[in-house]
Amino acid sequence: MKPAAKEFRVLNTVTDYTRFYGLPAPAHPLLTVIDLAQARCLPAVTTPVVQQLYTVALKRGLKGTIIYGRQSYDFREGVLFFVGPGQVFAADPDLDVSELEGWMLVFHPDLLLKYPLGRKLAGYGYFSYQTNEALHLSAREEELLNGLLLGIRREYELPIDGFSQDVLVAQLEVLLSYANRFYHRQFLTRGAAQHDVLSRFEQLLTDYFAQEGPQPLPTVQHFADALHLSPAYLSDLLRSLTGQTTQQHLHHALIDKAKRLLLSTSLSVNETAFQLGFEYPQYFSRLFKSKTGLTPAAFRFSAQ
């Protein structure tokens, strides 16, 4: 007998969001600014949701911890977190929100359709992070973001005119740019913990390519899962520490193993490709040449 499917609520619009959580109706059809202190007296909503919206929230004052992904965080200090469209989010029914404070920005992707920020958003990896990778703010950083939010709130509360959306998007871009800066600061200042992730990643990579026999092509998702991180967060962390993304690390290790096979075995180029996990040898040859400047056959010949 199959287990019952888990119920999810899909929130497609900003109005869907505010109605579902019992919040005030939005003053703008594509964006709302929420004072989290207003949520203290609302009934808990534990139904998991899939929201087709962007959320940026700064929370503090939760008693105890909140579970995000595979880790728990204490929200007594300011923590900024991000949720992108299509992500699942659920509240912990045991959480004490009696002292909750902070703010939340919820906006629809259509808000940015005609603006460069809509294209830039793909470069802000924090929207695809798992929520266990929240941004921990210093007091000074929190103060700065609160000031930016105040500017957005003031514009949001004005009557909508022909300039409203331009101003809101411009202010939102400044806030997200600062968040991007602070995330990269976090990568650099977490020090030992982040370098421990790097060491574990390098060991996983070494062990993976030390295996004998045919192996499936390594994926970023495989290593992210092994480290209990999201692919986007792992790539940003590695780039901040090494200058290379996860995919670049995988390609480097893959080409190193390909070179060893080409020089130390009698496998044909096609057999080498299959050994490395390539379904189509031409893809292997194309990648090898892009990384070394030589085809696999030319590399083998040059080493004779």
Sequence and secondary structure as in RCSB ss.txt:
>XXXX:A:sequence
MKPAAKEFRVLNTVTDYTRFYGLPAPAHPLLTVIDLAQARCLPAVTTPVVQQLYTVALKRGLKGTIIYGRQSYDF
REGVLFFVGPGQVFAADPDLDVSELEGWMLVFHPDLLLKYPLGRKLAGYGYFSYQTNEALHLSAREEELLNGLLL
GIRREYELPIDGFSQDVLVAQLEVLLSYANRFYHRQFLTRGAAQHDVLSRFEQLLTDYFAQEGPQPLPTVQHFAD
ALHLSPAYLSDLLRSLTGQTTQQHLHHALIDKAKRLLLSTSLSVNETAFQLGFEYPQYFSRLFKSKTGLTPAAFR
FSAQ
>XXXX:A:secstr
        EEE SHHHHHHHHT    SBTTEEEEEGGGGTTS    S EEESSEEEEEEE  BSEEEETTEEEET
TS EEEEE TTEEE   TT B TT EEEEEEE GGGGTTSHHHHHGGG GGGGS GGG EE  HHHHHHHHHHHH
HHHHHHTS   TTHHHHHHHHHHHHHHHHHHHHHHHHHHSTHHHHHHHHHHHHHHHHHHH  S      HHHHHH
HTTS HHHHHHHHHHHHS  HHHHHHHHHHHHHHHHHHHS   HHHHHHHHT SSHHHHHHHHHHHHSS HHHHH
HHT 
